[in-house]
Amino acid sequence: MQIEINKEFKFASIWLTNDEADDPCTMDNLKPIIKKFREKKYKFVIFYSGKGDLLELTKDLLKHNKNLTVNNS
């Protein structure tokens, strides 16, 4: 688990691994953290790791974006 806090923009994010996301105790452990930031009027987000291959998915995204650029020119 990784927690990132941006005080300037009042934004907090938590990054969870697949194992952490699958653990039912994770959200129970996060509740006091989330409450703390909400009380401070922070925007809050939780990111979950994906199950796909990062390299392949990134290649596909780049190809897709390149096609969008070529087609919109």
mmCIF file of the N, C-alpha and C atoms, coordinates in Angstrom:
data_MODEL
# 
_entry.id   MODEL 
# 
loop_
_atom_site.group_PDB 
_atom_site.id 
_atom_site.type_symbol 
_atom_site.label_atom_id 
_atom_site.label_alt_id 
_atom_site.label_comp_id 
_atom_site.label_asym_id 
_atom_site.label_entity_id 
_atom_site.label_seq_id 
_atom_site.pdbx_PDB_ins_code 
_atom_site.Cartn_x 
_atom_site.Cartn_y 
_atom_site.Cartn_z 
_atom_site.occupancy 
_atom_site.B_iso_or_equiv 
_atom_site.pdbx_formal_charge 
_atom_site.auth_seq_id 
_atom_site.auth_comp_id 
_atom_site.auth_asym_id 
_atom_site.auth_atom_id 
_atom_site.pdbx_PDB_model_num 
ATOM 1   N N  . MET A 1 1  ? 0.851   -1.171 0.000   1.00 0.00 ? 1  MET A N  1 
ATOM 2   C CA . MET A 1 1  ? 0.000   0.000  0.000   1.00 0.00 ? 1  MET A CA 1 
ATOM 3   C C  . MET A 1 1  ? 0.895   1.232  0.000   1.00 0.00 ? 1  MET A C  1 
ATOM 4   N N  . GLN A 1 2  ? 0.497   2.157  -0.841  1.00 0.00 ? 2  GLN A N  1 
ATOM 5   C CA . GLN A 1 2  ? 1.232   3.413  -0.914  1.00 0.00 ? 2  GLN A CA 1 
ATOM 6   C C  . GLN A 1 2  ? 0.229   4.550  -0.800  1.00 0.00 ? 2  GLN A C  1 
ATOM 7   N N  . ILE A 1 3  ? 0.513   5.493  0.075   1.00 0.00 ? 3  ILE A N  1 
ATOM 8   C CA . ILE A 1 3  ? -0.357  6.652  0.256   1.00 0.00 ? 3  ILE A CA 1 
ATOM 9   C C  . ILE A 1 3  ? 0.389   7.891  -0.225  1.00 0.00 ? 3  ILE A C  1 
ATOM 10  N N  . GLU A 1 4  ? -0.272  8.660  -1.077  1.00 0.00 ? 4  GLU A N  1 
ATOM 11  C CA . GLU A 1 4  ? 0.307   9.906  -1.570  1.00 0.00 ? 4  GLU A CA 1 
ATOM 12  C C  . GLU A 1 4  ? -0.616  11.047 -1.163  1.00 0.00 ? 4  GLU A C  1 
ATOM 13  N N  . ILE A 1 5  ? -0.004  12.118 -0.662  1.00 0.00 ? 5  ILE A N  1 
ATOM 14  C CA . ILE A 1 5  ? -0.774  13.269 -0.190  1.00 0.00 ? 5  ILE A CA 1 
ATOM 15  C C  . ILE A 1 5  ? -0.259  14.524 -0.872  1.00 0.00 ? 5  ILE A C  1 
ATOM 16  N N  . ASN A 1 6  ? -1.175  15.276 -1.447  1.00 0.00 ? 6  ASN A N  1 
ATOM 17  C CA . ASN A 1 6  ? -0.833  16.551 -2.061  1.00 0.00 ? 6  ASN A CA 1 
ATOM 18  C C  . ASN A 1 6  ? -1.540  17.639 -1.255  1.00 0.00 ? 6  ASN A C  1 
ATOM 19  N N  . LYS A 1 7  ? -0.769  18.306 -0.402  1.00 0.00 ? 7  LYS A N  1 
ATOM 20  C CA . LYS A 1 7  ? -1.349  19.321 0.485   1.00 0.00 ? 7  LYS A CA 1 
ATOM 21  C C  . LYS A 1 7  ? -1.790  20.558 -0.292  1.00 0.00 ? 7  LYS A C  1 
ATOM 22  N N  . GLU A 1 8  ? -1.063  20.888 -1.338  1.00 0.00 ? 8  GLU A N  1 
ATOM 23  C CA . GLU A 1 8  ? -1.389  22.080 -2.120  1.00 0.00 ? 8  GLU A CA 1 
ATOM 24  C C  . GLU A 1 8  ? -2.792  21.981 -2.730  1.00 0.00 ? 8  GLU A C  1 
ATOM 25  N N  . PHE A 1 9  ? -3.103  20.817 -3.306  1.00 0.00 ? 9  PHE A N  1 
ATOM 26  C CA . PHE A 1 9  ? -4.392  20.625 -3.970  1.00 0.00 ? 9  PHE A CA 1 
ATOM 27  C C  . PHE A 1 9  ? -5.407  19.891 -3.093  1.00 0.00 ? 9  PHE A C  1 
ATOM 28  N N  . LYS A 1 10 ? -5.011  19.576 -1.850  1.00 0.00 ? 10 LYS A N  1 
ATOM 29  C CA . LYS A 1 10 ? -5.874  18.855 -0.914  1.00 0.00 ? 10 LYS A CA 1 
ATOM 30  C C  . LYS A 1 10 ? -6.419  17.575 -1.564  1.00 0.00 ? 10 LYS A C  1 
ATOM 31  N N  . PHE A 1 11 ? -5.482  16.729 -1.948  1.00 0.00 ? 11 PHE A N  1 
ATOM 32  C CA . PHE A 1 11 ? -5.807  15.499 -2.649  1.00 0.00 ? 11 PHE A CA 1 
ATOM 33  C C  . PHE A 1 11 ? -5.010  14.356 -2.028  1.00 0.00 ? 11 PHE A C  1 
ATOM 34  N N  . ALA A 1 12 ? -5.666  13.247 -1.748  1.00 0.00 ? 12 ALA A N  1 
ATOM 35  C CA . ALA A 1 12 ? -4.993  12.078 -1.191  1.00 0.00 ? 12 ALA A CA 1 
ATOM 36  C C  . ALA A 1 12 ? -5.328  10.855 -2.034  1.00 0.00 ? 12 ALA A C  1 
ATOM 37  N N  . SER A 1 13 ? -4.335  10.008 -2.249  1.00 0.00 ? 13 SER A N  1 
ATOM 38  C CA . SER A 1 13 ? -4.575  8.782  -3.012  1.00 0.00 ? 13 SER A CA 1 
ATOM 39  C C  . SER A 1 13 ? -3.880  7.613  -2.337  1.00 0.00 ? 13 SER A C  1 
ATOM 40  N N  . ILE A 1 14 ? -4.501  6.459  -2.483  1.00 0.00 ? 14 ILE A N  1 
ATOM 41  C CA . ILE A 1 14 ? -3.945  5.212  -1.969  1.00 0.00 ? 14 ILE A CA 1 
ATOM 42  C C  . ILE A 1 14 ? -3.837  4.242  -3.138  1.00 0.00 ? 14 ILE A C  1 
ATOM 43  N N  . TRP A 1 15 ? -2.683  3.618  -3.235  1.00 0.00 ? 15 TRP A N  1 
ATOM 44  C CA . TRP A 1 15 ? -2.433  2.615  -4.276  1.00 0.00 ? 15 TRP A CA 1 
ATOM 45  C C  . TRP A 1 15 ? -2.366  1.254  -3.593  1.00 0.00 ? 15 TRP A C  1 
ATOM 46  N N  . LEU A 1 16 ? -3.201  0.317  -4.068  1.00 0.00 ? 16 LEU A N  1 
ATOM 47  C CA . LEU A 1 16 ? -3.250  -1.025 -3.492  1.00 0.00 ? 16 LEU A CA 1 
ATOM 48  C C  . LEU A 1 16 ? -2.754  -2.068 -4.486  1.00 0.00 ? 16 LEU A C  1 
ATOM 49  N N  . THR A 1 17 ? -2.019  -3.028 -3.968  1.00 0.00 ? 17 THR A N  1 
ATOM 50  C CA . THR A 1 17 ? -1.626  -4.176 -4.791  1.00 0.00 ? 17 THR A CA 1 
ATOM 51  C C  . THR A 1 17 ? -2.835  -5.093 -4.936  1.00 0.00 ? 17 THR A C  1 
ATOM 52  N N  . ASN A 1 18 ? -2.732  -6.080 -5.802  1.00 0.00 ? 18 ASN A N  1 
ATOM 53  C CA . ASN A 1 18 ? -3.823  -7.051 -5.965  1.00 0.00 ? 18 ASN A CA 1 
ATOM 54  C C  . ASN A 1 18 ? -4.101  -7.788 -4.660  1.00 0.00 ? 18 ASN A C  1 
ATOM 55  N N  . ASP A 1 19 ? -3.038  -8.179 -3.962  1.00 0.00 ? 19 ASP A N  1 
ATOM 56  C CA . ASP A 1 19 ? -3.219  -8.900 -2.700  1.00 0.00 ? 19 ASP A CA 1 
ATOM 57  C C  . ASP A 1 19 ? -3.937  -8.040 -1.666  1.00 0.00 ? 19 ASP A C  1 
ATOM 58  N N  . GLU A 1 20 ? -3.556  -6.766 -1.584  1.00 0.00 ? 20 GLU A N  1 
ATOM 59  C CA . GLU A 1 20 ? -4.206  -5.865 -0.632  1.00 0.00 ? 20 GLU A CA 1 
ATOM 60  C C  . GLU A 1 20 ? -5.668  -5.650 -1.002  1.00 0.00 ? 20 GLU A C  1 
ATOM 61  N N  . ALA A 1 21 ? -5.942  -5.494 -2.280  1.00 0.00 ? 21 ALA A N  1 
ATOM 62  C CA . ALA A 1 21 ? -7.318  -5.274 -2.726  1.00 0.00 ? 21 ALA A CA 1 
ATOM 63  C C  . ALA A 1 21 ? -8.193  -6.498 -2.456  1.00 0.00 ? 21 ALA A C  1 
ATOM 64  N N  . ASP A 1 22 ? -7.601  -7.682 -2.519  1.00 0.00 ? 22 ASP A N  1 
ATOM 65  C CA . ASP A 1 22 ? -8.349  -8.920 -2.286  1.00 0.00 ? 22 ASP A CA 1 
ATOM 66  C C  . ASP A 1 22 ? -8.529  -9.239 -0.805  1.00 0.00 ? 22 ASP A C  1 
ATOM 67  N N  . ASP A 1 23 ? -7.794  -8.557 0.055   1.00 0.00 ? 23 ASP A N  1 
ATOM 68  C CA . ASP A 1 23 ? -7.864  -8.802 1.495   1.00 0.00 ? 23 ASP A CA 1 
ATOM 69  C C  . ASP A 1 23 ? -9.053  -8.040 2.094   1.00 0.00 ? 23 ASP A C  1 
ATOM 70  N N  . PRO A 1 24 ? -10.014 -8.752 2.672   1.00 0.00 ? 24 PRO A N  1 
ATOM 71  C CA . PRO A 1 24 ? -11.197 -8.071 3.214   1.00 0.00 ? 24 PRO A CA 1 
ATOM 72  C C  . PRO A 1 24 ? -10.880 -7.095 4.350   1.00 0.00 ? 24 PRO A C  1 
ATOM 73  N N  . CYS A 1 25 ? -9.762  -7.254 5.000   1.00 0.00 ? 25 CYS A N  1 
ATOM 74  C CA . CYS A 1 25 ? -9.399  -6.361 6.109   1.00 0.00 ? 25 CYS A CA 1 
ATOM 75  C C  . CYS A 1 25 ? -8.865  -5.019 5.612   1.00 0.00 ? 25 CYS A C  1 
ATOM 76  N N  . THR A 1 26 ? -8.485  -4.945 4.350   1.00 0.00 ? 26 THR A N  1 
ATOM 77  C CA . THR A 1 26 ? -7.873  -3.724 3.832   1.00 0.00 ? 26 THR A CA 1 
ATOM 78  C C  . THR A 1 26 ? -8.790  -2.523 3.987   1.00 0.00 ? 26 THR A C  1 
ATOM 79  N N  . MET A 1 27 ? -10.024 -2.626 3.547   1.00 0.00 ? 27 MET A N  1 
ATOM 80  C CA . MET A 1 27 ? -10.943 -1.491 3.639   1.00 0.00 ? 27 MET A CA 1 
ATOM 81  C C  . MET A 1 27 ? -11.224 -1.115 5.095   1.00 0.00 ? 27 MET A C  1 
ATOM 82  N N  . ASP A 1 28 ? -11.299 -2.112 5.967   1.00 0.00 ? 28 ASP A N  1 
ATOM 83  C CA . ASP A 1 28 ? -11.483 -1.811 7.391   1.00 0.00 ? 28 ASP A CA 1 
ATOM 84  C C  . ASP A 1 28 ? -10.304 -0.997 7.920   1.00 0.00 ? 28 ASP A C  1 
ATOM 85  N N  . ASN A 1 29 ? -9.111  -1.337 7.475   1.00 0.00 ? 29 ASN A N  1 
ATOM 86  C CA . ASN A 1 29 ? -7.918  -0.606 7.904   1.00 0.00 ? 29 ASN A CA 1 
ATOM 87  C C  . ASN A 1 29 ? -7.862  0.788  7.287   1.00 0.00 ? 29 ASN A C  1 
ATOM 88  N N  . LEU A 1 30 ? -8.457  0.956  6.119   1.00 0.00 ? 30 LEU A N  1 
ATOM 89  C CA . LEU A 1 30 ? -8.420  2.250  5.433   1.00 0.00 ? 30 LEU A CA 1 
ATOM 90  C C  . LEU A 1 30 ? -9.474  3.237  5.943   1.00 0.00 ? 30 LEU A C  1 
ATOM 91  N N  . LYS A 1 31 ? -10.522 2.736  6.537   1.00 0.00 ? 31 LYS A N  1 
ATOM 92  C CA . LYS A 1 31 ? -11.626 3.615  6.966   1.00 0.00 ? 31 LYS A CA 1 
ATOM 93  C C  . LYS A 1 31 ? -11.172 4.788  7.832   1.00 0.00 ? 31 LYS A C  1 
ATOM 94  N N  . PRO A 1 32 ? -10.315 4.577  8.856   1.00 0.00 ? 32 PRO A N  1 
ATOM 95  C CA . PRO A 1 32 ? -9.897  5.737  9.656   1.00 0.00 ? 32 PRO A CA 1 
ATOM 96  C C  . PRO A 1 32 ? -9.041  6.729  8.863   1.00 0.00 ? 32 PRO A C  1 
ATOM 97  N N  . ILE A 1 33 ? -8.266  6.227  7.927   1.00 0.00 ? 33 ILE A N  1 
ATOM 98  C CA . ILE A 1 33 ? -7.433  7.097  7.084   1.00 0.00 ? 33 ILE A CA 1 
ATOM 99  C C  . ILE A 1 33 ? -8.329  7.943  6.185   1.00 0.00 ? 33 ILE A C  1 
ATOM 100 N N  . ILE A 1 34 ? -9.297  7.299  5.558   1.00 0.00 ? 34 ILE A N  1 
ATOM 101 C CA . ILE A 1 34 ? -10.227 8.008  4.677   1.00 0.00 ? 34 ILE A CA 1 
ATOM 102 C C  . ILE A 1 34 ? -11.003 9.057  5.474   1.00 0.00 ? 34 ILE A C  1 
ATOM 103 N N  . LYS A 1 35 ? -11.468 8.686  6.641   1.00 0.00 ? 35 LYS A N  1 
ATOM 104 C CA . LYS A 1 35 ? -12.225 9.617  7.488   1.00 0.00 ? 35 LYS A CA 1 
ATOM 105 C C  . LYS A 1 35 ? -11.379 10.839 7.831   1.00 0.00 ? 35 LYS A C  1 
ATOM 106 N N  . LYS A 1 36 ? -10.128 10.614 8.174   1.00 0.00 ? 36 LYS A N  1 
ATOM 107 C CA . LYS A 1 36 ? -9.225  11.713 8.540   1.00 0.00 ? 36 LYS A CA 1 
ATOM 108 C C  . LYS A 1 36 ? -9.103  12.732 7.403   1.00 0.00 ? 36 LYS A C  1 
ATOM 109 N N  . PHE A 1 37 ? -8.917  12.235 6.181   1.00 0.00 ? 37 PHE A N  1 
ATOM 110 C CA . PHE A 1 37 ? -8.751  13.142 5.050   1.00 0.00 ? 37 PHE A CA 1 
ATOM 111 C C  . PHE A 1 37 ? -10.065 13.814 4.658   1.00 0.00 ? 37 PHE A C  1 
ATOM 112 N N  . ARG A 1 38 ? -11.157 13.113 4.764   1.00 0.00 ? 38 ARG A N  1 
ATOM 113 C CA . ARG A 1 38 ? -12.460 13.728 4.458   1.00 0.00 ? 38 ARG A CA 1 
ATOM 114 C C  . ARG A 1 38 ? -12.779 14.852 5.438   1.00 0.00 ? 38 ARG A C  1 
ATOM 115 N N  . GLU A 1 39 ? -12.413 14.660 6.687   1.00 0.00 ? 39 GLU A N  1 
ATOM 116 C CA . GLU A 1 39 ? -12.635 15.714 7.684   1.00 0.00 ? 39 GLU A CA 1 
ATOM 117 C C  . GLU A 1 39 ? -11.826 16.967 7.352   1.00 0.00 ? 39 GLU A C  1 
ATOM 118 N N  . LYS A 1 40 ? -10.693 16.781 6.696   1.00 0.00 ? 40 LYS A N  1 
ATOM 119 C CA . LYS A 1 40 ? -9.842  17.907 6.289   1.00 0.00 ? 40 LYS A CA 1 
ATOM 120 C C  . LYS A 1 40 ? -10.241 18.449 4.914   1.00 0.00 ? 40 LYS A C  1 
ATOM 121 N N  . LYS A 1 41 ? -11.360 17.941 4.387   1.00 0.00 ? 41 LYS A N  1 
ATOM 122 C CA . LYS A 1 41 ? -11.894 18.383 3.086   1.00 0.00 ? 41 LYS A CA 1 
ATOM 123 C C  . LYS A 1 41 ? -10.974 18.022 1.910   1.00 0.00 ? 41 LYS A C  1 
ATOM 124 N N  . TYR A 1 42 ? -10.289 16.889 2.030   1.00 0.00 ? 42 TYR A N  1 
ATOM 125 C CA . TYR A 1 42 ? -9.458  16.402 0.933   1.00 0.00 ? 42 TYR A CA 1 
ATOM 126 C C  . TYR A 1 42 ? -10.310 15.594 -0.029  1.00 0.00 ? 42 TYR A C  1 
ATOM 127 N N  . LYS A 1 43 ? -9.983  15.675 -1.303  1.00 0.00 ? 43 LYS A N  1 
ATOM 128 C CA . LYS A 1 43 ? -10.537 14.735 -2.278  1.00 0.00 ? 43 LYS A CA 1 
ATOM 129 C C  . LYS A 1 43 ? -9.716  13.456 -2.121  1.00 0.00 ? 43 LYS A C  1 
ATOM 130 N N  . PHE A 1 44 ? -10.363 12.329 -2.323  1.00 0.00 ? 44 PHE A N  1 
ATOM 131 C CA . PHE A 1 44 ? -9.723  11.069 -1.993  1.00 0.00 ? 44 PHE A CA 1 
ATOM 132 C C  . PHE A 1 44 ? -10.008 10.032 -3.071  1.00 0.00 ? 44 PHE A C  1 
ATOM 133 N N  . VAL A 1 45 ? -8.999  9.250  -3.428  1.00 0.00 ? 45 VAL A N  1 
ATOM 134 C CA . VAL A 1 45 ? -9.178  8.202  -4.433  1.00 0.00 ? 45 VAL A CA 1 
ATOM 135 C C  . VAL A 1 45 ? -8.350  6.976  -4.041  1.00 0.00 ? 45 VAL A C  1 
ATOM 136 N N  . ILE A 1 46 ? -8.868  5.806  -4.422  1.00 0.00 ? 46 ILE A N  1 
ATOM 137 C CA . ILE A 1 46 ? -8.139  4.552  -4.222  1.00 0.00 ? 46 ILE A CA 1 
ATOM 138 C C  . ILE A 1 46 ? -7.894  3.942  -5.596  1.00 0.00 ? 46 ILE A C  1 
ATOM 139 N N  . PHE A 1 47 ? -6.632  3.622  -5.865  1.00 0.00 ? 47 PHE A N  1 
ATOM 140 C CA . PHE A 1 47 ? -6.250  2.968  -7.116  1.00 0.00 ? 47 PHE A CA 1 
ATOM 141 C C  . PHE A 1 47 ? -5.958  1.499  -6.840  1.00 0.00 ? 47 PHE A C  1 
ATOM 142 N N  . TYR A 1 48 ? -6.466  0.646  -7.712  1.00 0.00 ? 48 TYR A N  1 
ATOM 143 C CA . TYR A 1 48 ? -6.247  -0.795 -7.588  1.00 0.00 ? 48 TYR A CA 1 
ATOM 144 C C  . TYR A 1 48 ? -5.360  -1.268 -8.735  1.00 0.00 ? 48 TYR A C  1 
ATOM 145 N N  . SER A 1 49 ? -4.397  -2.123 -8.416  1.00 0.00 ? 49 SER A N  1 
ATOM 146 C CA . SER A 1 49 ? -3.549  -2.699 -9.461  1.00 0.00 ? 49 SER A CA 1 
ATOM 147 C C  . SER A 1 49 ? -4.395  -3.531 -10.406 1.00 0.00 ? 49 SER A C  1 
ATOM 148 N N  . GLY A 1 50 ? -4.006  -3.516 -11.661 1.00 0.00 ? 50 GLY A N  1 
ATOM 149 C CA . GLY A 1 50 ? -4.713  -4.321 -12.644 1.00 0.00 ? 50 GLY A CA 1 
ATOM 150 C C  . GLY A 1 50 ? -4.161  -5.730 -12.707 1.00 0.00 ? 50 GLY A C  1 
ATOM 151 N N  . LYS A 1 51 ? -4.821  -6.528 -13.486 1.00 0.00 ? 51 LYS A N  1 
ATOM 152 C CA . LYS A 1 51 ? -4.398  -7.919 -13.630 1.00 0.00 ? 51 LYS A CA 1 
ATOM 153 C C  . LYS A 1 51 ? -3.744  -8.168 -14.986 1.00 0.00 ? 51 LYS A C  1 
ATOM 154 N N  . GLY A 1 52 ? -3.772  -7.173 -15.878 1.00 0.00 ? 52 GLY A N  1 
ATOM 155 C CA . GLY A 1 52 ? -3.217  -7.336 -17.218 1.00 0.00 ? 52 GLY A CA 1 
ATOM 156 C C  . GLY A 1 52 ? -1.718  -7.104 -17.262 1.00 0.00 ? 52 GLY A C  1 
ATOM 157 N N  . ASP A 1 53 ? -1.141  -7.364 -18.422 1.00 0.00 ? 53 ASP A N  1 
ATOM 158 C CA . ASP A 1 53 ? 0.283   -7.154 -18.650 1.00 0.00 ? 53 ASP A CA 1 
ATOM 159 C C  . ASP A 1 53 ? 0.519   -5.672 -18.951 1.00 0.00 ? 53 ASP A C  1 
ATOM 160 N N  . LEU A 1 54 ? 1.248   -4.997 -18.092 1.00 0.00 ? 54 LEU A N  1 
ATOM 161 C CA . LEU A 1 54 ? 1.448   -3.557 -18.210 1.00 0.00 ? 54 LEU A CA 1 
ATOM 162 C C  . LEU A 1 54 ? 2.104   -3.174 -19.532 1.00 0.00 ? 54 LEU A C  1 
ATOM 163 N N  . LEU A 1 55 ? 3.119   -3.892 -19.942 1.00 0.00 ? 55 LEU A N  1 
ATOM 164 C CA . LEU A 1 55 ? 3.829   -3.571 -21.181 1.00 0.00 ? 55 LEU A CA 1 
ATOM 165 C C  . LEU A 1 55 ? 2.900   -3.691 -22.387 1.00 0.00 ? 55 LEU A C  1 
ATOM 166 N N  . GLU A 1 56 ? 2.172   -4.792 -22.482 1.00 0.00 ? 56 GLU A N  1 
ATOM 167 C CA . GLU A 1 56 ? 1.265   -4.993 -23.615 1.00 0.00 ? 56 GLU A CA 1 
ATOM 168 C C  . GLU A 1 56 ? 0.138   -3.969 -23.625 1.00 0.00 ? 56 GLU A C  1 
ATOM 169 N N  . LEU A 1 57 ? -0.425  -3.694 -22.468 1.00 0.00 ? 57 LEU A N  1 
ATOM 170 C CA . LEU A 1 57 ? -1.503  -2.714 -22.395 1.00 0.00 ? 57 LEU A CA 1 
ATOM 171 C C  . LEU A 1 57 ? -1.016  -1.314 -22.749 1.00 0.00 ? 57 LEU A C  1 
ATOM 172 N N  . THR A 1 58 ? 0.203   -0.981 -22.355 1.00 0.00 ? 58 THR A N  1 
ATOM 173 C CA . THR A 1 58 ? 0.778   0.323  -22.698 1.00 0.00 ? 58 THR A CA 1 
ATOM 174 C C  . THR A 1 58 ? 1.017   0.424  -24.193 1.00 0.00 ? 58 THR A C  1 
ATOM 175 N N  . LYS A 1 59 ? 1.538   -0.645 -24.800 1.00 0.00 ? 59 LYS A N  1 
ATOM 176 C CA . LYS A 1 59 ? 1.738   -0.661 -26.264 1.00 0.00 ? 59 LYS A CA 1 
ATOM 177 C C  . LYS A 1 59 ? 0.412   -0.447 -26.988 1.00 0.00 ? 59 LYS A C  1 
ATOM 178 N N  . ASP A 1 60 ? -0.625  -1.149 -26.543 1.00 0.00 ? 60 ASP A N  1 
ATOM 179 C CA . ASP A 1 60 ? -1.952  -1.008 -27.164 1.00 0.00 ? 60 ASP A CA 1 
ATOM 180 C C  . ASP A 1 60 ? -2.477  0.413  -27.024 1.00 0.00 ? 60 ASP A C  1 
ATOM 181 N N  . LEU A 1 61 ? -2.279  1.012  -25.872 1.00 0.00 ? 61 LEU A N  1 
ATOM 182 C CA . LEU A 1 61 ? -2.737  2.382  -25.651 1.00 0.00 ? 61 LEU A CA 1 
ATOM 183 C C  . LEU A 1 61 ? -1.993  3.361  -26.563 1.00 0.00 ? 61 LEU A C  1 
ATOM 184 N N  . LEU A 1 62 ? -0.691  3.179  -26.688 1.00 0.00 ? 62 LEU A N  1 
ATOM 185 C CA . LEU A 1 62 ? 0.090   4.059  -27.566 1.00 0.00 ? 62 LEU A CA 1 
ATOM 186 C C  . LEU A 1 62 ? -0.338  3.915  -29.025 1.00 0.00 ? 62 LEU A C  1 
ATOM 187 N N  . LYS A 1 63 ? -0.584  2.681  -29.467 1.00 0.00 ? 63 LYS A N  1 
ATOM 188 C CA . LYS A 1 63 ? -1.070  2.461  -30.834 1.00 0.00 ? 63 LYS A CA 1 
ATOM 189 C C  . LYS A 1 63 ? -2.414  3.148  -31.040 1.00 0.00 ? 63 LYS A C  1 
ATOM 190 N N  . HIS A 1 64 ? -3.295  2.980  -30.083 1.00 0.00 ? 64 HIS A N  1 
ATOM 191 C CA . HIS A 1 64 ? -4.619  3.594  -30.167 1.00 0.00 ? 64 HIS A CA 1 
ATOM 192 C C  . HIS A 1 64 ? -4.505  5.119  -30.257 1.00 0.00 ? 64 HIS A C  1 
ATOM 193 N N  . ASN A 1 65 ? -3.694  5.707  -29.392 1.00 0.00 ? 65 ASN A N  1 
ATOM 194 C CA . ASN A 1 65 ? -3.535  7.162  -29.387 1.00 0.00 ? 65 ASN A CA 1 
ATOM 195 C C  . ASN A 1 65 ? -2.890  7.653  -30.679 1.00 0.00 ? 65 ASN A C  1 
ATOM 196 N N  . LYS A 1 66 ? -1.968  6.889  -31.230 1.00 0.00 ? 66 LYS A N  1 
ATOM 197 C CA . LYS A 1 66 ? -1.332  7.265  -32.501 1.00 0.00 ? 66 LYS A CA 1 
ATOM 198 C C  . LYS A 1 66 ? -2.383  7.267  -33.614 1.00 0.00 ? 66 LYS A C  1 
ATOM 199 N N  . ASN A 1 67 ? -3.243  6.271  -33.632 1.00 0.00 ? 67 ASN A N  1 
ATOM 200 C CA . ASN A 1 67 ? -4.305  6.198  -34.635 1.00 0.00 ? 67 ASN A CA 1 
ATOM 201 C C  . ASN A 1 67 ? -5.258  7.386  -34.499 1.00 0.00 ? 67 ASN A C  1 
ATOM 202 N N  . LEU A 1 68 ? -5.569  7.780  -33.283 1.00 0.00 ? 68 LEU A N  1 
ATOM 203 C CA . LEU A 1 68 ? -6.439  8.937  -33.065 1.00 0.00 ? 68 LEU A CA 1 
ATOM 204 C C  . LEU A 1 68 ? -5.793  10.199 -33.636 1.00 0.00 ? 68 LEU A C  1 
ATOM 205 N N  . THR A 1 69 ? -4.502  10.349 -33.404 1.00 0.00 ? 69 THR A N  1 
ATOM 206 C CA . THR A 1 69 ? -3.787  11.536 -33.881 1.00 0.00 ? 69 THR A CA 1 
ATOM 207 C C  . THR A 1 69 ? -3.748  11.571 -35.393 1.00 0.00 ? 69 THR A C  1 
ATOM 208 N N  . VAL A 1 70 ? -3.473  10.436 -36.022 1.00 0.00 ? 70 VAL A N  1 
ATOM 209 C CA . VAL A 1 70 ? -3.392  10.359 -37.479 1.00 0.00 ? 70 VAL A CA 1 
ATOM 210 C C  . VAL A 1 70 ? -4.760  10.622 -38.082 1.00 0.00 ? 70 VAL A C  1 
ATOM 211 N N  . ASN A 1 71 ? -5.790  10.041 -37.512 1.00 0.00 ? 71 ASN A N  1 
ATOM 212 C CA . ASN A 1 71 ? -7.151  10.193 -38.064 1.00 0.00 ? 71 ASN A CA 1 
ATOM 213 C C  . ASN A 1 71 ? -7.714  11.593 -37.841 1.00 0.00 ? 71 ASN A C  1 
ATOM 214 N N  . ASN A 1 72 ? -7.234  12.311 -36.870 1.00 0.00 ? 72 ASN A N  1 
ATOM 215 C CA . ASN A 1 72 ? -7.754  13.655 -36.578 1.00 0.00 ? 72 ASN A CA 1 
ATOM 216 C C  . ASN A 1 72 ? -6.931  14.759 -37.241 1.00 0.00 ? 72 ASN A C  1 
ATOM 217 N N  . SER A 1 73 ? -5.909  14.391 -37.976 1.00 0.00 ? 73 SER A N  1 
ATOM 218 C CA . SER A 1 73 ? -5.058  15.408 -38.625 1.00 0.00 ? 73 SER A CA 1 
ATOM 219 C C  . SER A 1 73 ? -5.648  15.878 -39.931 1.00 0.00 ? 73 SER A C  1 
# 
